[in-house]
Amino acid sequence: MSDLAKLTLADARDQLRAKKISAVELTQTHILAIEKSRGLNAFVAETPLKALEMARAADAHIASGNAGPLEGLPLGIKDLYATEGVHTQACSHILDGFKPNYESTVTSHLWRDGAVMLGKLNMDEFAMGSSNETSFYGPVASPWLPPNWTEEQGRQALAGDKKGLLVPGGSSGGSASAVAARLCLGATASDTGGSIRQPAAFTGTVGIKPTYGRCSRWGMVAFASSLDQAGPITRTVRDSAIMLRSMAGYDSKDSTSVDLPVPDYEQAIGTSIKGMKIGIPREYRVDGMSDEIEALWQKGIDWLRDAGAEIVDITLPHTKTALPAYYIVAPAEASSNLARYDGVRYGLRVLGRDIADMYEKTRAKGFGKEVRRRIMIGTYVLSAGYYDAYYLRAQKVRTLIKRDFDRVYADGIDAILTPATPSAAFGIGEKAGADPIEMYLNDIFTVTVNMAGLPGIAVPGGLSNEGLPLGLQLIGRPFDEGTLFSIAEVIERAAGRIKLPEIWWA
């Protein structure tokens, strides 16, 4: 692998500004890396010509002294974001062939600041999944080899059905895999119940879900509108801070966008956390949590205490209700949002005897099994006779979850430390097709953050007993992402950056 592909986003930015490297050179390196890594299935659409055109423009801006904050930096874009004239399908068959004539607000911010688009990244269909196995384009493989596998075993599995290789997490599995495999310097992702933080934890990368309303949702394919939020996945905390500053900002086209100034998050990196109060919620010690996750959590506590933070035991009593409430609210919103896909205006159309038959056949063929499951759940809980019993009650529970966090922060807690996932990554095919509840439990530590609209970040904390990445999660106060970056960087320094896998998949 070229040394250029091993640069962090921050290092590449600094070298570009110092004119030690060119944007074209950096982009060509990543284009070649993507071409050699197609077996991972991280990208569903590559845009090399567009990337080189953007890179040449970036070099001209740098030469004239007009470089933007992300000038010349090659990024991957999750297929959930509308990109003008480029494949945008949320990895669903029902959006087959769709290329929008508009750009999402988040990606337009990235291009405004000089970033380069390498292509669109694989994901669970409509962001519904925790393993990136529900994509119409097939599963994404993690660049981490399963324990005791040889490189040759890994290559053979890539050439076949990928069974047994590790999942990169979901729904932003393509983003996490591409960043961990060094196919891009960073990637956009989205988080509805943990879909940034869980894949980051599974792949040894950093992922932040900002406060709801911090990043515009305009131009993002909707899953659950009151929960979805954009964010980045990168290889370091500093890189996430740099990307989020560009992605965030008020947007009048999004009624949930919050009109607040966006800080320079990079300034939070390296600041002292002495005197900060870090909450440790007793409810996150769930039944069946492994000893190594418990040990990792304790390490995180010790690292923050050693850095001068005060550790405080807290209680969030409604945590146990978060997962069942989430799996009522999210499918309900999904059933409403996905009603627009009918085969009439764009995407897949399957002809029928009449328009009703066409609707039915198009939706039956266009949506995958997991999406159909969630639409049916959502339609059921919104139906007459069940709305009050399920959906309304779940919304009341959501309010109680938010109040738990409000009370804790009112008591002076600066951030909350928890595990990011209940285990390390599992194998492709290991949980898919089995009891869906088992798959849903992957989000047990992350869904509360979305239900309360809070910011959360996953940062690598170490390796499991089998040598796989494990992550810690920090939950912050509303619109206080800067504090999360400063605390996460302390963990990153204490844990040491995880050495990403050597290339075996090319």
N, C-alpha and C positions, 0 to 999 in steps of 0.2 A: 504493500500500500504506500502511496505517495505520502511524504511527510505533510503535505498541504492538507490532506484529508484528516490528519490527526490533530489539526489545530482546533482550539475552542473558538467559538464565535467571537469572543472578546479578543483573542490573540489574532485571529484573521483580520478583524476590524483594524487593529493597531498596525499590523503589517501593511494593509492596504493604504492606510493614511500616510504611513512612512514611505510608501511607494517601493517597498521591498518585494512585493508581489503585485500582480495585476488581477483584476476581477475576472478577466477572460481566462487566465491561467488557473485561477481557483475554481472557476465554473467548469472548465474542461476536466479537471481532476475529478470533480464530483459526478459529472456525466459519465465518465469512464467507470467509476466505482459502481454507479447504478446499473450500467450495462452488464457488468461482471457479477452482479448480485441479484439477478432477476429470479433466481430460485427461491429467495426469501419471500417473494410476492408482496413486497412492501409498497411498490408503486403500481397503480392501475392505469396511469397515463403519464408518459414521459414527454417533456416539452424542451428538448435540447436546443432547437433553433431559436425558440423564444428566449430561452435562458441566455444563450450567447449574445443575442441582440440586446438584452437588458444589461449584460455584463459589459458590452462595449460602451453603452451609454454611461454606465457607472464609472468606467475608466476615464471617460471624457469629463464627467463631473468632478472626479478626484483631481484630475490634471488642472482644472480651472479653479480649484479651491471651493467648489460648491457641493461638497460631499454631504449626503444626508447621514443620519445616525446609523443606518444599516447599509450604506452604499456598498454595493458589490458583493453582498453576503448571500450565498446560495441557500435557499430554504425549500422544504417540502410543504405542501398544502393538503390538509385532510380533505377528502372528497366531499365533505359536508359543506364546504365554502363555495359559493358561486364565483366562478372565474370566467370573465368575459371571453366567449369564443372557445372555451376549453372544457373538455369532459367534466361534467358535474352531475353525479348520479346518486350520491350518498350510498354508493355500492349496492344499489337495488336495480333489479331487472325492470321494474315498472317505470324507471326514468331512462330507459334505454335510449341512447343517442342524444340526450339532452345537453345542449351547449348554450348557456344563457347569454343574453345580449347585455348583461350588466355585471357589475363587480360587487362583491360583498364589501361592507364598510371596513371590516378588519383587514382584508387583503389589500384594499385600496390604500389603507394607512401604511402597510408594509411597502407597497410600490412607491408611494409618496416619499418614503424615507430611504429609497434606493435599493431595496432587497431584490434578489434575483429568484425567479420561480423555476425550480427544476422539474416540477410535475405534481400530479395529484396522488395522494396516499390512500392505501387501502384502509378499510374500517368495517366494523360490524354494520350490517344493513340498517340504515336510518339510525345508527348509533345505538342499536338495541343488542347488547351483548357484553360479555366480560372477558372474551377470549379471542376476538377477531376470527371466529369460525362461522359467523352467519352471513358473511359477505357473499354476494352473487359471484364475485371473482375468486372465490376460494379463500382458504385460511392463510394467514400470515405466519411465518415461522420466526421465532426469536433467534438472534445471532448467538445466543447462549446455548451450548450443547447440553443435552440431558446428562445427568451424572453417569460416569463410567462409559459414555459413548465415545467411540473413536471418530476422527474426522471423516473417515471413509464411510462409516455408518450414517453419519449426518448427511453426506453428499448423496448416498443412495436413497435416503428418505426424502430429500429434497426433490430428487428426480421422480419419485413415486407420488404417493398420496400424503406425504408429510406426517403420517401417523407416528406418534411417539416423540417427535420433535417438540420443543417447548412452545407454548403459546406466548405471545408478547403482551397479553392482557388486552382489554378492550374497553370501550369501543375504538379507542385511538391506537390500535395495535400497529398499523402501518407507520404512524408517526413515531412511536416508541422504537420499533424495530429499525427504522431508517436512521434515527439519531444514534442508537446504540451501535449500529453497523457502520457508522461514519459515512453514510450516503448523502447526508446534508448536515449543515451546521446547526440547524434547529428546525422545528416543525410546528405548524399550527395544530391544535387539537381542540376538543370540546369535552365538556364535563356536565353530565346530567345527573349522575349518581356516583361518580368516581372515575369517569372514563378518561381523565388525564392522570390522576394520581395513582390509580391501580396499575396501568401499564408502565408508568414511570418506575414504580416500585419493583415490578417484575423484570425490568431490563437494566437496572442500575443507572437510570437517568433521573433528571429533575423535572417535575411537572407541577405547575401552579394553576389552580382554579381560582380566579379572582372573585371578588365580591360580585354578586348578581347586580347587573347594571353598569359595571365598570367597563366592559367591552360591549360594543353594539352587536345585537343579534341579526341586524338587517343583512339579508343575503346569505344567511346560514339556513340550510334545510332544517326545518323544525322537527323536533321529537316531542319534547314536553316544554312548552314555552315558558312556564314559570320556574323551570329548573335549569334549562340549558344555559351554559356560559362558555365563552371562548377563552382559550389560554394557550401558552406555549409548552412544548417539551424540548428540553435542551440537555447538554451534557454537564453543565455546571449551574450553580445558583446564580452567579454573575450573568451568565448568558440568558437565563430566564428573566432576570431583571431588565436586561437590555431589550429583549424582545417584547416584554409586556408593556414597556413604556410606549413603544410604537403601536401596538395593537389596541391599547386602551384609548378612551376619549368619548366625549359626548356626541350623540348622533340624533338629530331631530327626527330622523326617519324611524327611529326605534322608540316607542312610547315608554319602554322600561329603562332606557338609557338615563344615567344619572349625570347631571351637569355639575361635575366637580373637577377641579384642576388635577392633572395627572402628574404626580411627582417624578423626579429623576430617581428611579428606584435603585440605580447603581450606586448612588451615594450612601445607601444603607449598608452596603457590603463593607465588612470590616469594622462596623461600629460596635461599641461595647454593649453587652446585654446585662452588665452588672446592675443588680437591684431590680431587674424585671421579675415579675411573678409568673411562674409557669404552672398551669393547672394540670393535674393528673386525675382524670375521671375514673372513679372506681367501676363504673358500669361498662367500661371497655375491656375489663378482664372477663371475657366471655367464656362460657363452657366450651371445652374442646380446643382452646387456644394452645398451640404447641409451646414447649419449654423454650425453644430457641427464639420464638417471637417475644415471649416474656423476658428472656435474657437481653434481647436487643432493646426492648423498651427500657429496661433498667440501665443499660449502657447510655442510652440517650439522656435519661434523667441525670446520671452521674456526669456526663459531659457538660450539661447545662449548669449543673450545680458548681462544677469546677470553674466555669466561666463567670461565676458570680451571681447567677440567677437564684431566686428563691423558689423552692419547689413546694407547691401547695396541693394537698389532696382536695378534690372537689367532687361534687355529685351532679350528674345530669340525669335525673330520674326517668325521663321519658325516652331515653336512648333506646330501650328495648322495643319501643313501639315504632321506631323510625323506619325499619326495613318493611314491615307489612304496610305501613301508611304510604311509603314511597311507591310500593307496587300496586297501589290503588290510584294515587294521584298521577303518576307518570303514564300508565296505560290509558287512563281516562283522557288525558290531554293528547296522547298519541292518536287515539281513535278519532278525535276531532280533527287534528292536524292532517292526518293521512286520508281523510275523506275526500280531499281535493284531487287525489290521483285516480282518475276515472277513464283514461284512455282517449279523452276527447281533444284536449288542447295540445298535449305534448307527451313524449315518452311512448311506452309500449301501448299498442292497441291490438286486441284479439277480437276479430269480427264475430258477431253473434246474430241470432234471428232478428233481434230488435235492440233498441238502445239499452234496455235493462239487462238483456242477456250479454250484450257487449261489456257493460260495466262488470258484471259478475265474472265473466271469463277473464277479463283483463286483470282484475284485482286478484283472482285466484292464481293466475300464472305469474303475475308481476311481483307479488309479495312472497318472501320466504317464510318458512315455518315459524320462526320466532316472532316475526313481525305480525303474522296472522294471529298468533297466540295472544299477543299484547293488545291488538285491536279488539279481539273478542272479549278479553277481560275488561278493557276500557269501556266498550259498548254496554257490557252487562252492568257495571257499577254505575253507569250514568242512566240506565233505563228506569222507567217509571216503576216505583215500588222498591227500588234498591238504591236510588240516589241518596236518600237520607241515611240509610243504614250503612252505606259504604263510603261514598265519595264525600259527603258532608262531614261524616265523622272523621275521616282521614284528614280533612282540612282543619278540623278542630284540634286534632292531635298535632298537626304541623305547627299550629300556633303555640301549643304547649312546649314543643321542642325549641322553638325560637325563644320563648320566655326563659327556659332553662339557661340558654347561653347568655341572654341579656342580664340575668341575675348574677351569673358568674363574673361577667365583665364589669358590671356595676360594683362588684366587691373588690375590684382592683386587679383582676387577672389580666395579664398582657397577651398571653397566648396559651394554647392547650396542646399538650404533646400526647400522641397516641401512636400505635402501630398504623401502618398504611394498609396492610393486607393481613389476613389470618394465616397465610402460608406463602411459600415461594411459588414460582410459576409451576404449573402442571402441564401435562402432555397434551398435544393435539389429539382429539378423540377420546380423551380420558373422561371428560364430564359431559361433552356435547351429546345430546340424545338421551341422556339419563334423566333423572329427576331434575326438572328445571330449577327447583328450589335450591338444590345444591350449588348450582351455578350462581344464583342470585345472592347466596351468602358471601360471595367474594366481595360484595360491596358493603359488608356489615359495618366497617369502620369509616366509610366515606359518605354514605347517603345523608347523614345528619347535617353535614355541611351544606348540601344543596337544599335540603328542606328548610334550613334557616337562612339561606342566602348569603352565607359567610365565605371568606376566603380560606383556602387550604392549600398547603404545599406538601408534596412528597419529596423526600431527599434520601439518597442512599445511606444506609446505616451500617452495612457490612454484608457478609456472605453467610448463607445457611451452612449447616454441617456438611451438606453435599456440594458446597461451592457455588450456590446460586444467589443472586442479589435479593436483599431484603431492604425494605424502606420504612422510614419513620414519617409520620404525618404531623404537621403543625396546623392548628386551626386558629385564625386570628379574628380580631374585631372588624366590624364592617369598614371597608375602605382603608384598612391599615395594613396593606400588603407590604409596605416598607419594613415594618417590624418583623413580619414573617421572613423576609429576605435576610435580615440581620441575624436572626436566630438560626435559620437554616444554614447559613454560611458557617456558623460556629460548629454545627453538627458535621458539616462537610469537612471542615478542617480537622476535627477530632477523629472522625471515622477514617479520613484519608480517602482520596478519590478511588473508586473501584476501577481496577484495570479491566477495560473492556476486552472481549474475546479477540484473539488473533483470527485472521480471516481463514475460515475452513470451507466457506460456502461458494467461493468464486469458481 
